[in-house]
């Protein structure tokens, strides 16, 4: 597939990424993390993004009617990718460890991974429950 054919995909990923990054930035402005404190905002943002991604993957791959082909790149790669942040997670961990907060840093390091995986699972389970309650479209 040529570059021109990929332009719509690149466009929706860029748009979604911008929206996700702005939402994450807004969350950090609304709930800033004081120096040396546990980074609850970034942990919450990453968990929420993982839950949405888990639900999205179910809706994109396990439903009778597949979604629009640009929805998954827009929401998954774009919005969720821009909203969640591995780099800030790594930076916050380093900041805690460098500040002598070894226990807090290690807790954050491990808790984020466990919570993120649990959030993906929970999002998928919730989406499957919703998908099961929606009646299938019958051919007329």
TAWO-V542127 format. One line per field, one symbol per residue. ss: DSSP state (2 for helix, 1 for strand, 0 for the rest). A space follows every 10 residues. Layout:
ss = ???
This chain:
ss = 0022222222 2222222222 2222222222 0000000002 2222222222 2222222222 2000000022 2222222222 2220022222 2222222200 0222222222 2222222222 2222222222 2220000000
